[in-house]
């Protein structure tokens, strides 16, 4: 069911937005489970509590929003009004004699495989917010499938990352196919910074068929922190990145000027970054940014490389893994 309710009513601890698109709800309890890129169009598959799916794409909607089970009184009223209208229309339709029964076709099986060709780029962006914590804590998981989002040519002040992960809850991203995320001015390609929450982001490739290229704008990480507001020495949390785990996939993360490949933006610290499993990671910092760790003049600590194949390329005189130029490195473990 579709409705045009644009006002979210609290509480909504888990919120997934796809911008800039008109409000479309997948019903109570719906969650985004799959984002597919195909010929420049992003399609979003949402699953509700009963297991049915809703598909929306840029041809039919401007904004896809899914919340954690309660869409609020305004949205419920809109749904009720639609149901009444549909019922009235059905009552007005003339009765048609029943056709002879047909043999049912075999039920279609869900196809969880990746699409075969990379998508053309789009400027539509994805924002994920998960604030399920403490007793209600649960990870939010979805599939990134041949998605190509490019904001790199947009220099407006209201620009954004290609994909942003927020909240104190945990998020898991499964990679299928070739995915490309390029951040706009002031933002990472895949942005996960401490100013937006301290949940854990896990990037994985359980199907062993996925890759991700994440490229940050100037002063931003490829994966992690962004350009902070204020002068270079302000301790801005949005520059910092923490709690990032990569367990699989072919990953290329490239930071912009003074940003780390994976970790902090310029003058942003990095903490608790883990690469393990079958991941094949190349992380490149720029200017004073570490390959994996802190941005220019910032620290990188509690970084663990376990198994996998990791190449960390420093920018300028920064560390490959650890601190950016003039930044410290601490508790670096390579096993």
Buried (B, 14 or more C-beta within 10 A) or exposed (E): EBBEBEEBBEEBBBBBBBBEBBBBBBBBBBBBBBBBBBEEBBBBBBBBEEEEEBEBBBEEBBBBBBBBBBBBEBBBEBBEEBEEEEEEEEEEEEEEEEEEEEEEEEEEEEEEEBBEEBBEBBBBBBBBBBBBBEEEEEEBBBBBBBBBBBBBEBEEEEBBBBBBBBBBBBBBBBBBBBBBBBBBBBBBBBBBBBBBBBBBBBBBBBBEBBBBBBBBBBBBBBBBBBBBEEEEEEEBBBBBBBBBBBBBBBBBBBBBBBBBBBBBBBBBBBBBBBBBBBBBBBBBBBBBBBBBBBBBBBBBBBBBBBEBEBBBBBBBEBBBBBBBBEBBBEEBEEE
